Structure formats: structure tokens, C-alpha cells
Amino acid sequence: MMNIEDKIQLIKEGTLEVIDEEELKEVLSKEQPIAYTGYEPSGKIHLGHAVTVEKLKQLQRLGFKIKILLADYHAFLNGKGTVEEISETAEYNKKCFQALGLDETTEYVLGSSFQLEPEYTDKVYQLATMTTLKRARRSMDQVSRADDNPKVASVIYPIMQTIDMAALEVDIALGGMEQRKIQMLARENLEKLDENVPVCIHTPLLHGLDGDAKMSSSKGNYIAVDDPIDVISKKINKSYCPQGEVEDNPMIEIAETFVYPNQDTLLIKRPEKFGGDIELTHDELIKEFSEGNLHPMDLKTGIKDFLIEFFAPVREFMEEN
């Protein structure tokens, strides 16, 4: 059985920060602590979402109760469609999370199932009196769509997200780095409302396949977890992968985020005239690619083959359900 220190080291793997570790020790001493992530039901579930899902699966194996907020009202506030459209997307998203391997104990909570309750609304109003307009807007900078004329909804969003953490009684709030400012708002204010302050864990954001700073369904620069094989191949073949460049290279990021946490080497299949098949550890891959000894198309081939196999259970689950 793992001790608390070993669990903390495991949890920290693949994350950018844990706020904070001393509080995490207390959380890990609980019989069944609760970890949550909120997702806007606004399109395809893609590699960017899978980063946090992989961490949720790890927490689940460590004994955490996992709650996933299907944040339908948040998506509505963020201009992602009508409530009816978002509801349909939420059901599809739930199937994707199940297909990615979260077990049957996972609790899926629709935001609208509790966000209209008087107690919730009262806490939203209380927090609204404590939060400046500037602070709320700053919290949404990386989450909302760019808007030269922002709606009032953009400042309600982070306040609601903070109260979500209280309503769901979470011990850990997990999210990508774009969530950091909102999660800090929660840590600063939940105690003032006599609510539990969660530990916040932030994971890296994946670059889009086009080299954009963030993979996003709205930008179309993603690989969906249920993409057909031919679609994965086409997207990878067209992806941004500059010769010799390791930093901000989406193919290298996919290798570091999905390949090497799951296996020791990446198999790259090549014709004999180009050197034949090769298996590379993480360090070997970085060295060979950065020195120009590995062609971008060869790297893409290895990543493509890995993703096709990695997401095979997802495609099978989605076809059967």
C-alpha cells in the first residue's frame, strides 16, 4: 500500500502545480475524498480534455470519489448554444468520459440540477458582493471567448464556478491552467463563506494541431477521442511539427502527455530505405528529433499509430452505446 508521500509524488506527475501540498496531505488522510472537474458541454471531447481525465482516473485508483460537473449553464453563459443543444452535448460528453475509462462509481452532475436551488443562489449573491468586476473579468480571461463587448454573463461565470465547488463538497479541484485564476478566486473566498477550500491541481494545456496556444473544439485544431482512424491519420499528417523544434510542438507534447506515461518507448515504423522501424525512449526521442535525425513525418507516424491504438476502446464503446 502506498504511503501519503508516494501518493503526492504520483499526483504531481504530469501537473504544473498543486496548491498546496500540505493541504493535499490532509485530503489524502480522509477515507474517501472528493475530486472534481467541470467541463462545458460545448463540442467534441478531445486530447485536451483527456489530459484531465487521465489524472481523474489516477485519483480514482488512489481512492478518490470522482465528480464530473457537466456545466450546462456555464456553457450557456459562455455562448455555446441553447440550453436544449447543450443538454444533448452533455449526454454525448458523458459517454466519452465513460469510454475513456472512468469507472462506474463516477458521479456525473448536470449543473442545472442544483444551480437554481435557493441555497446555491444565495451563496452566488454573497460572493458577488465580495468580488470586484475587475477580479471577475480577469478570472475569465483564458476561459471565455474573446469579446470586445463582454456580456454580464462573463462575470457571473467565475462566481458560479466557485460556488459549484462548495455545492459539490469537493476536496480537490482539477483543471487546466486556463482555470487557475477562477480556482484562485475560489481559494480566496470560500473560507469567507464558511465553506471548505479545495486543493487545486493544474495540468498543462496542449497546443492545437495547428500550433495555436490551445487545443480547442471551437478552433477545429483537435483530435477527438472518438475520431475515426482515417480522421486521426489525416489530422496528424497535416499537423504542425517543425523540424528539430521541441518546444511548443504538439507532436512532442502528445508523446510526453500520453505516450510515455503509458509505455516506455514509442514505436516508429519506417521503410527500410529510411532506416527501418525504431523504438525510442523519451530521452532518445527528444535527442533524435532536436538534432534533426528524426524526420517530422516519422514522428507523426509514431504518434498517429499510438493514438489509433490508444483510443480504440473509446471508438468501440461509442459504437456499442
N, C-alpha and C positions, 0 to 999 in steps of 0.2 A: 504493500500500500504506500502511495506517495505521501510524503510529508508536505506541510504547507509551503515551505521554501521551494520545493521541487515544483509544486503546482504553480506558484507565482512565476517561476522561470519559464514554465511551459506556456502559461497565459501570455507572457510578454513576447514570446516568439512571433514574429510577423506583425507586431504592432509598432506604432510610433511613440505612444506614451500611455502610461497608466497613472491616473490621478485619483488617490495616490496609493502607494504600495502598503503603507501602514494600515490604511483603511481596508485594503484588499485582504490583509491577514485576518482582520476581524470578520469580514464577509465569509471567508473560507472556513471559519470556525463554526458557522451556522450549519444546521442539519441539512437544509435544502434551500440555499439562497436562490434568488430570482435574478436572471439576466434577461434584458430585453433589447430589441432593436425595432425601430419603427421604419416602415417602408411606405412611401407613397405609391398607391396602385395607379401608375401612370403610363404603363407600357410594358415592354419585354423585360424579363429578369435576365440580367447579363453578367458577364465576368465581374464587373464592379460590385454587384450585389453578392456574388458568390464569395468574395473576399470575407465579408462579414458572416455569411452563412457557415463557412468553414470554421471560423472562430466560435460561432454558436454551437456547432457540433462538438468542438473540443470542450467547451464549457459543459455541454450536456454530458459528455463522458466523465467529466470531473464531478458530476453530481448536481449540477445546477438545474433548476426548473427554468425552461425557456419560454418566454412570452414574445410573440411577434405581433406588433401593432400594425394592422392593415389600415393605414391612416387615410381613410377616405375623405374626411373633412379637410385634412391638411392638403390633400391633392386638389380638392375643390378650391380652397383658398389660394393655392398656387397656380390656378388657372389651367388645370389639367383635364377639364371636361365637366360634363354634368354629373350630378350625384348618381344618376342611373348608369351612365357609362362607366364611371369609376367603380361602382359596385360590381359590374361584370368583370372588370380588370382585376379586382381584388380576389375574386374566385380563381381566376387563372393564375395569379401570383401565388396563391396558397398552394395550388397543385405543384407549381415549380419548386417551392420550398420543400414540400414533401418529397418530390422527386430527387432533390439534391441530398437527401439522406437524413434530414431531421427526423427524430423518431416520433412515435405516436403519442408520447407524453407532451409534445409541444402544444402550447395553447395559442391559438390564433384569435386575436381580438380585433373586431371592427371598431374603429374609432367612434363611429356614430352610435355604437351600442351603449356608450357611457358618457359621451361628451355633451349630452343635453341634460344630464341629471343636475338637480339644483345644487348639490354639494360641489360638484365639479365646477359649475358655472360661478358659484360664489368664490371659489379659490382663484379662478381666472380673473374675476373682478378685483380681488385683493391684490394679486400680483400686478395687475395693470396699474394700480395706484403706486406701486413701488418702482416701476420700470420707466425710465425716460424714453422718449420717442427715439432719440439718437441711439441709445443702447439696443433697443429692439430692432431698429433698422440695421445696425451693424451686425447683429446676430444672424440676420438673414442674407448677408452679402453673398455668401457662397452657396446658399440653398435655393434662393428664388431665381426666377428668370430675370434677366436684365430688363429693366423697365425705367424709361426716362420719366415716367409719371406714375410712380408706385401707388398701389391701392392701400387702403386702410388694412386690408387682409394681411399684408406683408408684416405688419407689426402684431397682429393677433396671433399669427402662426407660432412664433417662438414662445409666447406666453402659454399657449395651449400645450405645446410640446413639453414645457417644464411641468405643467400640472399633470400631463399624461404619466410622468414618472412617479408622481405621488399616487395617482389613481391605480396604477398597476403594481404599486408596492415593490418597486424594483430595488435591488441591491447593486446591480451593475447596469450601466447604460453603455451600450456598444454602438459605435458608429464610425463612419469615415471621417477624415479630418475636416470635411466641409461642415460637419455637425459640431465642431469644437466650441464655437462661440455660443451656440444655443445651450450646449451642455454646461458651459461655464456659468451661463445665466442661471441655470438650474442649481448648480452648486452654491452660487452666491445667495440664492433667495429661498430655497425650500426650507432651510432651517428657520427662517423668519416666519414661515407659515406652520411651524411645528411639524414638519414632515421630514421623513428620512432623506438624507443626502446620499445619492448613489455614487459609487466609484465609477469613473468614466474611462473607457478604453477606446482609443482611437486607432484605426487601421489606415494604411496608405490608400490614396486614390490612384487608380490605374489611369494611365494615359489612354486616350482614344486611339483606335487603329490608324487614324489619320495624323497622329502626333499631337492632337489637341490635348490641353492640360487635363481633361477629364473625360472618361468614357461615359456616354450618356445616350439613352434611348431617343431623346429628342433631337440629338445631333446625328443619329444614324451611324455612329462610329464604334459600334459594339459588336460583340459576339454573344448572341442569346444562348442561354443554357440548353434550349431545345431546338436550336438551329439544325436543319438537316445537314448531312455530311457535305453535300455539294456546296451549300451556302457557306459553311465553315471554310472549306477549301478556297472558295472564291474570295472571301473576305480576307483571309490570311495572305493569299497571293498578292492582293492589292495593297496590303498594309504598309505603313511607314516603317522602314527598318534601314536607316542609313549605315553604309559600310563602315565598320570599325567603331561606331559610336555606341557606347553602353548606357550612358546617362539618358534618361527620358526616352528610351527605346521601348516601345510597347511589347516587342517580342522578348526582350530580356526581362521585362517586368513580369510577363506571363510565366516565363521559366522560373523566376525567383519566387513568385507567389503561389504557383500551382504545381509546377513540375517537381522541384527539389524538396518541398515539404512532404511529398508523397512517394518519391523514389530517389535513389542515389544518383542515377545517371539519366541523360536524355539520349535516346537512340535517334540518330540522323541517318536516313537511308539515302545513299548516293550511288550513281552508276560507277562501275569500276574505273572508267576513264577519268572520273573526278575524285578518285581516291577510295571509293567503296564506302560501305557503311562504317559509322564511327559512333562510339558511345562516350559521352563527355560528362564528367562531374561538373558541379557548379563552377569551381575554380578553373577547371580546364576550359569550360565554355567561355567564361569571361576573358581568359587569356587568349584563346584562339581567335575569338571574334574581335577583340580590341586590337590585336596585332595584324588583323586583316587576313588571317589564314583560313577563316571560315566565311564562306560567301553568304550574304543575306538570304538568298533563296534556299540555301541548305538549312539555315537556321529556321526559316519559315516552314520548311518541310517537316522538321522535327517537332516544332510547336503544333503544326496542323495535325500530324499523326497522333500526338499526345492528346490534344483536345477532343478529337473524334472518339478516341477510346475512353477518355475520362468522362465524357458526357453521354456515353452510350446508355447507361442505366436511366438517365433522365429522359432521353428520347423514347426508350422502351416504356417507362412509366407513363409518360404523357400519351402515348399511343393507346395504352391499355385503359386509361382513365379519362 
